[in-house]
Amino acid sequence: MTLDDRKGSGRIGVDIGGTFTDVVLEIQGRRLTHKVLTTHDNPATACLDGINRVMGIANAAPRDISVLIHGTTLATNAIIERKGAITSLVTTEGFRDVIEIGTEGRPEQYDINILKPEPLVPRRRRFVVRERLDRDGNVLRPLMDSDLEALLPALDACGTESLAIGFIHAYVNPDHEQRARDFLSRRRPSWTISLSSEISPEFREFERFSTTCANAYVQPLVSGYLEDFERELRERGFACPLLLMLSSGGLTSVDTARRFPVRLIESGPAGGAIFAAEVSRCCGIDQAISFDMGGTTAKICMLDGAELQTSRRFEVARVYRFRKDSGLPLRIPVIDMVEIGAGGGSIARLDELERLVVGPESSGSEPGPACYMRGGMHPTVTDACLALGLIDPANFAGGEMVLDPEAAETAIRNQVAHPMGLGTVAAAYGMSEVVCEAMASASRVHAIESGKNTMGRTLIAFGGAAPMLACQMADRLGVDHVIIPADAGVGSSVGFLRAPISFELVRTVYQPLGDFDFGTTNAICDAMHDEATRHVRASVGADAPLSVRRHAYMRYRGQGHELAVEVPWEPLGPESGTALQARFDAAYLKAFGRNVGGIAPGEVVTWSLAVSGHRYPDTAIDREVPPASSSGNGHAGLRPVYDGQLGDFRSVKVIGRAHLDTNAFLDGPAIIVERQTSVVVAAGFEARLLPTGDVELRRMTPDTRGEDT
């Protein structure tokens, strides 16, 4: 089914987070939003509840909706909590333990008791067959049906529900994997089977096998969830397509998501990054930092020219949470970002040295922070913000929830303040400072690893918690300019509605540039283009314009890692080897400040190709900011808010976003309240409402006060 083209038709974005499920409805030029606590036992319950609420507010019927876009943490949670299917692996003889041996990457260089992630498939469910291809895909040892037949009793005995098949050099020649799948699926049609040549057709068998096992592990669960969710929508009268958000920042159909559920791992954060890129484009910002802080995690990524950084490697289920090389590696297209355990629900505690630590453990939505009054006993960042006066307890989440300040203060006092010999408010302020420093430190490291700098950039802060701490983050990152987008509290869901429908493929094909075979490369890229186009056309229709982006992953001979270089989508010719070498030399020089083109020749290792397109109309949205009151920036009142520099509370203006005059300046300290979050304007900053509906914060100096940027 393709997307409805009716003018003014509605679009819904739904993002399941660790604490809240966010729902956004855009219909007839309006945008309506709603937050509901995530129901972890059945995530669809919160999704459907939120959809019903926004539909009711808009007085809309299911027939008015042209598309529903969904991002889910289901695959991520299944891997982290080890609640996926009973999965087995069939591989080439001699490679049974590849997914356990891994690489030399270590999260702690000198820890002799280092912990490594347990493979999703234990050794007792890993089996081998006597087959072998060489690096060019030629058969050294044929695959025998009798060997596959002999595996069936053992596969049955271990209760196999899903199967991963990964043979050596299958990325060059998938014939053996395909034959094994065909043979085993005929005998065990109830199994879901994932092939490494389809899931991750790249060299480096550890990452390829790990990704294939992860796909097989979550496939029955995700497929069942999507089937049930689609059925629930149909029963409620929704006839529109259901699209899924991918980790790469694109959308895909349910059928494709069922085949490649591993690509849904980072769907929510990807939507937030797209949201930040759209804000960057609309505001004309050249260099920005996307800062997405929700209830469970904070996500940071760098934007240059409103373009997102991408990567093909990602880790999930890290043993040392948020530390590199401590998780299961996945080779999938992802937006390159750093994610740390710092959100509104992050729990504060004292470590073994009696130092204050915040996160990465989170209270989630069940039981939630102490102030939620749902049984949570541990102090969290939300509790700290409430104790500091940053949150109005009677109007949290648009008045949908009433918070208990006394419960928050009790938790902070008992578990942080008293053990440290501090007052409750001082402890709460310490919690906010610690969590901000953790996020800022992660941001600086991520920027350095990307060859960038945080200073001088614009901070785009969104998510339920980020607008409250944006000024504290700006101080630490050397940032003077902050944008709080309209509907910041549900930014990821808004980002879903701005994402293209897309699909990306990758193929490892080794080609030395000195002897470049452009004919073979053209044939491979054309095949990738045709396959990716089929996936996209299934959702956008036959007439929608498509865009194509192609990258060559290149290196100098002898190097172990590649650099992605964009290559225009056009046929390659006899001089392409020289042209590619020049492109690579320039990209290497930009990334590392030097190149060795005159010493070592270049080579292409892998090609990637992404096809994307839009079908639904991207109409202008009325931000629904009512006209300012006759008194101009009249405020709703005063609230005592803790000032860390004064070491005491001070009365701060509290202003509804609806009472801000466009382009009128508001000096901090002040708090701008809206339905889904609050913007804290710290002393030394000034705020104004931009014509786009976004709030701009700028650091004040005698020379810049009240001036336009």
Secondary structure, 3 states (H helix, E strand, C coil): CCCCCCCCCEEEEEEECCCEEEEEEEECCEEEEEEEECCCCCHHHHHHHHHHHHHHHHCCCHHHEEEEEEECCHHHHHHHCCCCCCEEEEEECCCCCHHHHCCCCCCCCCCCCCCCCCCCCCHHHEEEECCEECCCCCEEECCCHHHHHHHHHHHHHCCCCEEEEECCCCCCCCHHHHHHHHHHHHHCCCCEEEEHHHHCCCCCHHHHHHHHHHHHHHHHHHHHHHHHHHHHHHHCCCCCCEEEECCCCCEEEHHHHHHCHHHHCCHHHHHHHHHHHHHHHHHCCCEEEEEEECCCCEEEEEEECCEECEECCEEECCCCCCCCCCCEEECCCEECCEEECCCCCEEEEECCCCCEEEEEEECCCCCCCHHHCCCCCCCEHHHHHHHCCCCCCCCEHHHCECCCHHHHHHHHHHHHHHHHCCCHHHHHHHHHHHHHHHHHHHHHHHHHHCCCCCCCCEEEEECCCHHHHHHHHHHHHCCCEEEECCCHHHHHHHHHCCCCEEEEEEEEEEEEHHHCCHHHHHHHHHHHHHHHHHHHHHHHCCCCCEEEEEEEEEEECCCCCCEEEECCCCCCCCCHHHHHHHHHHHHHHHHHCCCCCCCCCEEEEEEEEEEEECCCCCCCCECCCCCCECCECCCCEEEEEEECCCCEEEEEEEEEHHHCCECCEEECCEEEECCCCEEEECCCEEEEECCCCCEEEEECCCCCCCCCC
